[in-house]
Amino acid sequence: MTEKEFKETVLPHHRMMLAEAMRLLKDRDEALDCLQDAMTSLWKSRIELAKVSNLKAYCLRTVSNRALEMIRQSHVSYSEYGKDLQSDVKSDSAVEISENAAILKKAIKLLPENERKVVLMKAINGLSSEEIAEATGLTSNNVRVLLYRGRKRIKDYLKKKYGL
């Protein structure tokens, strides 16, 4: 499939795909990221797209799968955060860990976009500052500053809102 054919056959479905991503993720920025990932995936598999009988359904399934993957990653990520938070908060029960994870998720959502991405890449993926810099196009120093600010904002939010 050529670029022109891709634009003519796949791109017309982008609104429907975005709507599906919004329905599942309930956040416009995440839905746009999801759509971009799905479109990239479709582009990479463009040779096989010619064999697909229902392209609209295939596009919808692609974006749905990507959105569900993002939800699973988010759930696992915040659960891991909850486990890390357990030592700081001295919580003993799974219920408290779950509550702490929800609190932390809310704090992370309040971070500016760059800080949130960098903090999540570091905490969830375990990437070094250099690896994050390479993935984001930022400098290593900028990554370290964003990490510091993000962690500080989270700590300040938890202290102010919950006395933790």
C-alpha positions in Angstrom: 0.0 0.0 0.0 1.4 3.4 -1.0 1.3 6.5 1.1 -1.5 7.9 -1.1 -3.6 4.7 -0.7 -3.0 4.7 3.0 -4.2 8.3 3.2 -7.3 7.5 1.1 -8.3 4.3 2.9 -7.1 4.6 6.5 -7.1 8.3 7.4 -10.8 8.8 6.8 -11.4 6.5 9.8 -9.4 8.7 12.2 -12.5 10.5 13.7 -14.2 7.2 14.5 -10.9 5.9 16.0 -10.4 9.0 18.1 -14.0 8.7 19.4 -13.3 5.1 20.4 -10.1 6.0 22.2 -11.9 8.8 24.0 -14.7 6.5 25.0 -12.2 4.0 26.5 -9.6 6.4 28.0 -11.8 9.3 28.9 -8.9 11.8 28.4 -8.3 13.7 25.2 -4.5 13.8 25.5 -4.3 10.1 26.1 -6.8 9.4 23.3 -4.7 11.4 20.9 -1.6 9.5 21.9 -3.5 6.3 21.5 -4.6 7.3 18.0 -1.1 8.2 17.0 0.2 4.9 18.2 -2.6 3.0 16.4 -2.0 5.0 13.1 1.8 4.2 13.4 1.0 0.5 13.9 -1.4 0.6 10.9 1.3 2.3 8.8 3.9 -0.3 9.7 1.5 -3.1 8.7 0.3 -1.3 5.6 1.3 -4.2 3.3 -1.1 -6.6 5.1 -3.9 -4.0 5.1 -4.7 -4.8 1.4 -5.8 -8.2 2.6 -8.2 -6.9 5.2 -11.8 -7.3 4.2 -13.3 -4.8 6.6 -10.8 -2.0 7.0 -13.1 0.2 9.2 -13.5 -2.6 11.8 -9.8 -3.4 11.6 -8.9 0.2 12.3 -11.4 0.3 15.2 -9.9 -2.9 16.7 -6.4 -1.5 16.4 -7.2 1.6 18.3 -9.3 -0.3 20.9 -6.4 -2.7 21.5 -4.0 0.1 21.9 -6.3 1.9 24.4 -6.8 -1.2 26.4 -3.1 -1.8 26.5 -2.6 1.8 27.8 -5.3 1.2 30.5 -3.5 -2.0 31.6 -0.1 -0.2 31.6 -1.6 2.6 33.6 -3.2 0.2 36.1 0.0 -1.7 36.6 2.0 1.5 36.8 -0.1 3.0 39.5 -0.2 -0.3 41.4 3.6 -0.3 41.3 3.6 3.3 42.6 1.3 2.2 45.4 3.8 -0.5 46.4 6.6 2.0 46.4 4.5 4.4 48.4 3.8 1.7 50.9 7.2 2.1 52.5 6.8 5.9 52.8 3.3 5.8 54.2 3.9 2.6 56.4 0.6 1.1 55.2 0.0 -2.6 56.0 -3.0 -3.6 54.1 -3.8 -4.1 50.4 -6.8 -1.7 50.8 -4.5 1.0 52.0 -2.1 0.3 49.1 -5.0 0.6 46.7 -6.1 3.9 48.3 -2.6 5.2 48.2 -2.2 4.3 44.5 -5.4 6.2 43.8 -4.1 9.2 45.6 -0.8 9.0 43.8 -2.6 8.6 40.5 -4.5 11.8 41.2 -1.2 13.7 42.1 0.5 12.5 39.0 -2.4 13.6 36.8 -2.0 17.1 38.1 1.6 17.3 36.9 2.4 19.3 33.8 2.7 17.1 30.7 6.5 17.0 30.5 7.0 16.3 34.2 4.3 13.6 34.1 5.9 11.8 31.2 9.4 11.9 32.6 8.3 10.8 36.1 6.3 7.9 34.6 9.2 6.8 32.3 11.6 6.8 35.3 9.3 5.2 37.8 7.5 2.7 35.6 9.9 1.8 32.9 13.0 2.3 35.1 14.7 4.3 32.4 17.9 6.3 33.2 18.0 10.0 32.6 20.0 9.5 29.5 17.5 6.9 28.1 14.6 9.3 28.8 16.5 12.1 27.2 17.1 10.0 24.1 13.4 9.0 24.0 12.0 12.5 24.5 14.6 14.6 22.7 15.3 16.5 25.9 18.8 17.0 27.4 19.8 14.8 30.4 20.0 17.9 32.6 16.5 18.9 31.6 15.2 15.4 32.4 16.8 15.5 35.8 15.2 18.9 36.5 11.8 17.7 35.3 12.2 14.6 37.5 13.1 16.7 40.5 10.2 19.1 40.0 7.7 16.3 39.3 8.7 14.5 42.5 8.6 17.7 44.5 5.2 18.6 43.2 3.9 15.1 44.1 5.4 15.3 47.6 4.1 18.8 48.2 0.6 17.7 47.0 0.6 14.7 49.2 1.8 16.7 52.2 -0.7 19.5 51.6 -3.8 17.4 50.7 -3.3 14.3 52.9 -0.6 15.3 55.5 1.7 12.5 54.2 
